[in-house]
């Protein structure tokens, strides 16, 4: 059986709506081949957290720092789901 190494990825795309003073963050997680010579492919995995959207009213001055904090928490959540799967 041919197996390949996979890596777990956490992504986030943050947008700031100036009219509504609202930060919107789309977060996702997936697996992809670790071999850079292979075509990138996003593979779903049941053990990874599902895509999430975060919305909050915040000033533009605070938006970047809040987005960073939320992304760091998202990465921690994805990492913990991988660790849980590996240890089960």
C-alpha positions, 0 to 999 in steps of 0.5 A: 500500500502506497502511503504519503506523509500528510501535514495538518494546516490551519488557515484564517482569512480576516477582513475588516468592514469599516462601515460596520466596524466589524472584524470577520474571520473565516477559519479552516483546517485540512490535511495536505501532502507534506511532499512539496513535489506533489500537487497541493491538495486539501484533504478533509479529515473527520478529526479536524475542527470544522470551518468556523466564522468569527464576527465581532464589533471592534475598532480598526486599531484593535482588529489586527491584534484580535485577529492574531489572537484568534488565529493563535487560538485556532492553531492551538485547537487544530493542533490539539485535535491532531494530538488527540487523534494520534493518541487514540 
